[in-house]
């Protein structure tokens, strides 16, 4: 089986072949770097919860406090969260809801109810449904998790503002593109819609780093 980088190169070739607009974007922005940064799955989910409705700076500050408080060196680990109390997590700056959600994640992972090895064997939609059922994890977060932590290559998040902005800019001079037309545009990118998404984010906001 090709490596993830080989698959991404194949994806770039596919996108360029089926969509002249995307072909030009690939030339302008260069090779896709999706997967170049390895992400710990549990830590990534925790980060996504911590960062909800916060600026990047505020989220980074609170996450650093949480990690220092529970004794996490590089990654937040289930056992460390499971040992922390709700009150301790609140004391690090988390809201009541976020402290509850993180505790649930830690307890679920420690008990084997949240098994990332098993999750890797699920198809995209089944994995999204499993994650969406967890407190504090919605469909968008689940889709981002599959793209960036599990490196699933054929996802497009219809509710992502940046992706929709990228489609608007490339295919309608910045004006909103209807859902039906967006789905039609996106369909031809399969089975490499995550790679196309990476390029759309670059078009929509070339300065900021993608996601978490």
Secondary structure as the mmCIF struct_conf table of DSSP 4:
data_model
#
loop_
_struct_conf.conf_type_id
_struct_conf.id
_struct_conf.beg_label_comp_id
_struct_conf.beg_label_asym_id
_struct_conf.beg_label_seq_id
_struct_conf.end_label_comp_id
_struct_conf.end_label_asym_id
_struct_conf.end_label_seq_id
HELX_RH_AL_P HELX_RH_AL_P1 UNK A 4 UNK A 18
HELX_RH_AL_P HELX_RH_AL_P2 UNK A 20 UNK A 29
BEND BEND1 UNK A 31 UNK A 31
TURN_TY1_P TURN_TY1_P1 UNK A 34 UNK A 35
BEND BEND2 UNK A 36 UNK A 37
HELX_RH_AL_P HELX_RH_AL_P3 UNK A 41 UNK A 51
TURN_TY1_P TURN_TY1_P2 UNK A 52 UNK A 53
BEND BEND3 UNK A 54 UNK A 54
HELX_RH_AL_P HELX_RH_AL_P4 UNK A 56 UNK A 70
TURN_TY1_P TURN_TY1_P3 UNK A 71 UNK A 71
BEND BEND4 UNK A 73 UNK A 75
HELX_RH_AL_P HELX_RH_AL_P5 UNK A 78 UNK A 83
BEND BEND5 UNK A 84 UNK A 84
HELX_RH_AL_P HELX_RH_AL_P6 UNK A 86 UNK A 91
TURN_TY1_P TURN_TY1_P4 UNK A 92 UNK A 93
HELX_RH_AL_P HELX_RH_AL_P7 UNK A 96 UNK A 110
TURN_TY1_P TURN_TY1_P5 UNK A 111 UNK A 112
BEND BEND6 UNK A 113 UNK A 114
HELX_RH_AL_P HELX_RH_AL_P8 UNK A 116 UNK A 119
TURN_TY1_P TURN_TY1_P6 UNK A 120 UNK A 121
BEND BEND7 UNK A 122 UNK A 122
HELX_RH_AL_P HELX_RH_AL_P9 UNK A 124 UNK A 132
TURN_TY1_P TURN_TY1_P7 UNK A 133 UNK A 133
BEND BEND8 UNK A 134 UNK A 134
TURN_TY1_P TURN_TY1_P8 UNK A 135 UNK A 136
HELX_RH_AL_P HELX_RH_AL_P10 UNK A 139 UNK A 148
TURN_TY1_P TURN_TY1_P9 UNK A 149 UNK A 149
BEND BEND9 UNK A 150 UNK A 150
BEND BEND10 UNK A 153 UNK A 154
TURN_TY1_P TURN_TY1_P10 UNK A 158 UNK A 159
HELX_RH_AL_P HELX_RH_AL_P11 UNK A 161 UNK A 171
BEND BEND11 UNK A 172 UNK A 172
TURN_TY1_P TURN_TY1_P11 UNK A 173 UNK A 174
BEND BEND12 UNK A 175 UNK A 175
HELX_LH_PP_P HELX_LH_PP_P1 UNK A 176 UNK A 178
HELX_RH_AL_P HELX_RH_AL_P12 UNK A 179 UNK A 187
TURN_TY1_P TURN_TY1_P12 UNK A 188 UNK A 191
HELX_RH_AL_P HELX_RH_AL_P13 UNK A 193 UNK A 204
BEND BEND13 UNK A 206 UNK A 208
HELX_LH_PP_P HELX_LH_PP_P2 UNK A 209 UNK A 210
#
